[in-house]
Amino acid sequence: MELRQLIFECAKGSITAQRYLFDSYAHRFLLLCQRYLKHREEAEEAMMNGFLQIYQSLPQFNFINDPSTIAWMKKIMVNKCLENIRGRHRILVVLAEDQAEEESVDESVYASMEVKTILACLSKLPVGYRTVFNLFVIEAYSHEEIAELLRISIGTSKSQLNKAKRHMQRLIIEQNNYRHHATQ
């Protein structure tokens, strides 16, 4: 079934269409939620709340095309993850912007790695680092948008991203060293 028709049927309240939409996108959106939320149960809860909001918003939704509809649903999922983080973690970002250190990050470390390994390292980041890293690197939000979403300053967003990249680099190097020693 085409996404346009599926959205139309969901908006009319068709349980079958809602189930089909869920089955079609649940895996993708669960993976998205797991990038933000450390525990699978939290990610599942955010995803389910996201689908609920999607279903509730569909009667007012104006379908333009498939990519914009998927982006809209994805944005809802990201917002549900951020709501979860704000609800469970009183202080999202613990480091002040004046503590920012500009340090270069060798991004070539990522080139030879499997996505699974990068995601495993990402899950080990502190919540503030992981959230800003996801929003900036993966979701392509600007620092201005991140600052508004997270209610932090632009400088704090930049600082958190820099610290997240350095932390990721250390985790990846540790992972590579572990793998190198394990194969010897």
N, C-alpha and C positions, 0 to 999 in steps of 0.2 A: 504494500500500500504506500502511495506517495505521502511524503510528510505533510503536504498541504491538506490532503484529505484527512489524514490522521488527526491533525490539529483541529480541523473542522468538526470531526466526529467527537473528539475529546471535549471540545467546547460545548457540544450539545449534551454532554454527560454520559456518553457511551462508555460503559465499564470495559467492554471488549477493546475499544480503541485505547483507553487509558492503560490497560494491561499491556497492549502491544507497544505503546510508546515507552512504558516502563521497561519491558523486556528488551527493547531496541537500544536503550540508552543507559540502563542501570549500571552495566559493567564499566562503561566509559566514565560515568559520573562518580561511581564509587572510587575509581582510581584517582580522579581529580580530588575528591574529598580526602582520600588517604594521604595525598601530598601535603595537606594542611593539618590534618588531625592525626596524632600519633596512634591512637587506639582505634581498631577496626569498628568497635561498637559506636564510637563517637562519629566516625566517618559514615557509617550506615544511618545513624540518626539524622545527621545533616543532610544526607542524600534523600532520605524519606521526607524530611521537612521541605526540601527543595522541590520534590515532585508534587507534594501537596500544594505548595505555593504556585507551581506551574499550572496544575489543574484548576486552581481557584482563579488564576489570572487569565486563563484562556478565553473566557467569554468577551473580555475587553481587548484581547490581543489582535493586532492587525498583521496577518501573515504577509511578508514581502517576498522572501525566498528561503530556501533551505539553510544556507550559511548564516543568515541573520537570525533565523529562528533558533538554530543550534547555539549561536553566540548568546542569545537572550537566555536560553535555558542554562547555559554554562555560567553566565553571570549570576543567575539566581543561586546556583549551587555554591559558587565562591562566596556570595554574601551569607549563605546559611553557615558555611564554615567559619567565616569571620564572626558571625553572631555567637557561634559555639565557643570560639576562642575568647571573645570578650566576656562571655558568661562564666566560663570556667577559669580563666586566667585574669585576675583582676588587673594586673599590670602586664600589658602586652609587651612593651618594650622597656627593659630595665636599664639600659644604658643611655645616658644623656648625650646630646649631639656634640657637646664640647669635648667629649671623650673620643671623638672620632679620630682615627689615625689613618692617614692616607698611606696605604702600602700597596705595592703592586701585587697582583695575583697572577700566577702563571696559569692561564686558562687552557694551555695545551695539555694539562694533566687529564682533562675530561675527554680528549679526543680518542684515546685508545680504550675507553671504558664502556662496558655494557650499560644500557639504560637501567637495568635492574640494580646494578651496583651503585650507580649514581643516586637512584631513588632510596636505596637502603641508607646511604650516607646522609641524604637529605632528611630522612626521618630521625636522625640522631641530633639534628640541630636544635638548639633551644627554640621555643615557640616563636619568639619575636623574629629571630634570624630567618627561620623557616618560612614564616608568613611573608616577610618582605621579599625574600628570595623567590618564592613562588609567584608573587604578584608581579615582580619586575622581570625576572628572567623567563618564566614560563608563560605567564598570562599577558606579558608585554604592557603592563600598566606603567604610566610615568610616575616619577617621584611625587609630583603634585597630586595625582589621583590616589596614590598610596597614602599620602599624608591625610587626605580628606577621608578616605575609607577607614583608616585606623585611628583617626583623630590624633595624629602626631605631627611634628614639624617636618618640613622637607629635609632639613639637615639630619634629623633622626632617621628618616627613611634611608638616606644615602649612607649614613653611618652603619645602620643595621645591615644593609646590603654588602658593604665592604667587609664587615666582620663576618657575615655569613659566608662570603666567598673564601675568606682566609680559613675559616673553620672547615668548610667543605674541602679545601685543598689539603689541610692536615689530615682529615679523615680519609681522603682518597689515597694520599701517600701512605698512610698507615695500612690501608687495605691492600695496596699494591705490594708493600714490603712483606705483609703477612702472606700474601699469595706467592710471592717470590721465594720466601723461606720454606713454605709448605711444599713447593715443587722440587726443592733441592734434596 
